[in-house]
Amino acid sequence: MLSQISKWIDDFVGDDNKIPCGDLVFAETVAALLVEGAMVDGQMEDSEKTRIVSLLNSQLDLEKEEAILMIERQVLKHDSRIELHSLLRDIRSDTSLEERTTILEMVWTVVLSDGYVDKHESQLMRRLAGLLYVDDVTSGMAQKRARRNLGMLDC
């Protein structure tokens, strides 16, 4: 189900690690993180929503319509969400460092999809890296891969 994420992980670590998914709960959690990345600056740009749909479709094998509905549910939950720890608990306990880094790279892809990173997005990404137990160097590498995948020059 996570063929592209698995490919990214294989490219990153060179082995056959898989992100444990197979259920919609995990997909909802990843979608929630992607929505948080898009909305941390106060709004979700069309480019960010398009990117999230694309990631959910290509990385989690969700149908486009299902991905759109998942995003809409997570946008509604975003307004009442007061913390991220509960979202990340299962990801931390059920995934390896490489898998968490790939998820962080997906969020970087959403954050960068509008062409810039504001101070709120930067702060969120530092918090997510810490809560996912991903060190600064690894997070920086994930950001660079996201920039490269988006065709952005390495800054």
N, C-alpha and C positions, 0 to 999 in steps of 0.2 A: 504494500500500500504506500509506502514511503520511498518509492524507487529513486527519486531525484535526491532526497535528503541522504539516502544511503550512498548514492554516488558521490555526493559532496563529502560525506564522511570518509568513504574509501579514498577519495582524492587527498583528503586531509591527513589521514592516518595510514592509508595503504593496506587496510585489512577489511574484513567482512562484518564490522559492527553494524548493528541495526538499531534504529530507535524503536522501542517497544510501543507499538500503536495497535492498530486493529480495532480500535473502538472510537466512538465519536467523542467520548469524554476527553481523551488526549487531544484530539483535533480541536475541540472547543477551547481547551486550555491554550494551545498554540495560537488559535485565532484571537483569544483574549489578549495575549501578549502583543500580537501584531496590531490590534486595534489600539492598545495602549500606546504603542510606538507612533501610530498615526495621529492620535488625538491629544498627545501630551502638550502640544502647542496650542490647544484650544479648538482645533478644527481638523476635520479630515478632508484633505484635498482630494480631488478626483483622481490624481495620479497615485496617491497613496491607496485609495480604495481599489483601484484597478490592479495595483501591485499585490495587494492582499488577496484578491480573488485569484490572481495568477498563481501566487504561491500556494494557496490552499488547493487549487486545482492541480498544479504540477507536482507539488511536493507531497501532498497528502491524498492525492487521487480523489478529491471531492469533485462532484459535478458542479458546474458553474452556478446553477440555481441553488444548490445546497450550500455552496460557499457564500453566496450573497445573503441567504437567510441566516447563516451562522454569523456573518459580520453584523447584520442588523440586530441580532440578539445580543451580541457583545457590545455594540454601541449603546444599547439600552442599559446594559449592566454597568458600562463604564461610568455613567453618571452617578451611580450609587456605590461604586467601588471605592473603598477608603484605604486599601492596602494591597500590595502585590504578593506578600509572603504566602498566603494560602494558595495562590495560583502556582507558585513556584515549588511548593513543598513536594508535590508528586513528581514534577519534572526532575528535581534534584535527586529524589530517592530512586527513581526508575530509569535514569539515563546515565551514561558515562560522560566524562569530561568532553570528549569529542562530540558526542551528540548534543550536549548543552551548548557547546561552541557553535554548532551548526544552527541551532535554534536562535542563538544570539545573532548570528550572521543574517538570518531571515529577518529579524527585527531591524538590524542595521539597513537591510535592503529597503524596508518600508520607510524608515526614517530618512534615508537618502533619496528616495524616489522623487521628492519635490525639488531636489537640487541643492538643498542647504540643510545645515544642522543648527538650530537655534539653541540657546542656553538651556531651555527646558528639555529638549531632546537629548542634549549632551548629558545632562544630569540624570535623566532616566536611564540612558545606556550605561552610565557608571554604576547606578544602583542595580540594574539588572545583572550586570557582570558580577557584582559582589554577591547578590542573592543567589546567583547560579553557580557560585564558587569558580568563576572564570577569572584568571588573573589579567592584569592590565595589558601585558604583552600579547596574550592570546586574544583578548578582545580587540586590540589594535589590528591584529592579523585578520580577524573576522571582518572588521570594518574595511580593510584594504581589499579583501576578496569581494565584499559586497560592492565597493566602488568599481572594481574591475569588471564584475558581472553586469553592472549598470552602464559600463562604457565611460565611466568618469575617469578623468586623469587622476593619478595618484597624487594627493596633496600632502 
